[in-house]
């Protein structure tokens, strides 16, 4: 069954693009935050803090709050959040950071199908809340094939 998948990960994750392509080759609809125009009307390349300020990594907490009000930050957030709502499945691809974990947590709370594609590294207890913990993309594909239709399946 074709799934609508939100892949939560990091810009620094070297396997994120491979996972997106593997899921698409298997026939799934996949939102790729690196190339959201494939899903939305947004321009190619996704959101980058550096488009707001090249010195974004040295921001204070107060400057971050200001930056979140920038039109580019608002558009980037809306693009990702609308895709999260559209998806029936969220796959977190490790390693990743805070945003990806927030996206996965929202998806768990929203009742989406959820899984984590793990890598070796530091253990984390709260990952027990997702539906499935996986180690290979073959396991991801098998898990997706085993899923029942989403409760809120939208017919297009």
N, C-alpha and C positions, 0 to 999 in steps of 0.2 A: 504494500500500500504506500502510495506517495505521501510523504510527510512535508510539513512546512517547518523548517528547522532554523532556529536562531543559534548560530555558533558564537559562543562567548569565549573570548580569548584575549590575547595581547598583541599589540603591534610588534613586539619583540619575539613572539613565538615563531620559530622557524618552520613549524609543521602546520600552522593554521591554514595556509593556502592549500596545502596538499589535502587536508581534511575536507575543506570546502569543495574542492574538485572531485574528490572521491565520492562524496555524498551526491553531488550533481550527476556524476556518471551513473550512479545507481538509480537515478530518476527522481530524486527529491528536489523540492524547491528550497533553496538555501539563501538566507540573508548573510551577506559578507560585509561587515563594517568597513573593510578596507576598500570596497567597491560598491557602495550602497546604490549607485545608479542602476545596477542590475536588478534592483528591487523597487526603487523609488525614483523620483524625479531629480534627486540630488546630483550635483556634478561629480565627476569621477574623482576618486582619491580619498574620500571619507574625511572625517574631522581631524584636524591637527591643532593642538594648542599653539604651536609655533606660528600658525596663520594669524593668531590674535596678537602674540607677542613672542619674538624670538628668544626672549629671556624668561620664558614661562617657568622654567625649572627652578628659578630663584624667587618665585613669588612667595609672599607672606600669605597667611590665612586670609587676611582682609582683602588682599589683591585677588585671591582665588574667588572669593565671593563676588567681587566686581566682575571678574572674567566670566563667570557663569551667566551674567546678564548680557554679554556681547551677542549680537545677532548670529554670529557663526556658531557659538556654543549652544545657543537656543536651537538653531537648525539641526546641529549634530545630535543633540539630545533627542529632539522630536523624531528624527529619522530612525535612530536606534530604538526608541521606546515604542514607536508605531510598529516596528518590525517585531519587537518582543510580543506585542499584543496580537499581531497577525499569526505568529508561530504557534503551532500546537506542541512543539518539542523544543527543548533547550539542551544543547550539548556544550558543556564547558570543556575546553581543550587546554590542558595544563602544558607548560607553566603559564600563569597569567596573574593579573593583579586585582586591585580592589574593584574596579568597575565591572569586570567579568563576574566576580563573586556576587556583587550586588544584583547583576542581571540574572544570575542563576537563582539567587535567593528569592527575587521577585517571582520568577517562573515557578519555583516550588510553591510559594504562597498562592499563586494564581491557578494552581492545579494542572499545570502543563506536565507533559512527560519530561523527565529530566535525567541526565546522565553526566558523568565526568569521565573523560578520556585521560587517565592518569599517566604520570611519569614518575620515575624514581625520585625520591626526595623526602622532605620533612612530612611526617604523618600529621593528619588533621582529623579530629574527632567528628566535627559537625558535617562532614561529607556523608555521614550515614543517612541524612535526610533525603538524598536523591533516590530516584528509582533504581539506578544501576551504576555500578562502578566498573569501568572497562579498561583494558590495557592495550588493545590493538584496534585498528580501524575495521578489521574483519569482525571483531566482536561488536563494534558499533553497528555495522550493517546487519548482523544477525539480530541484534536487539531491536533495531528499527523494524525489521521484517516481522518480529513477533508481536508488535504492538497492535492493540485493538484500535478501531477508529476513535478519534478524539471525541469527547462528549459534545464539544461545541464546534463540531466539524461544519465548515461553511461550504456550501455547494456553489461552485462558480460556473 
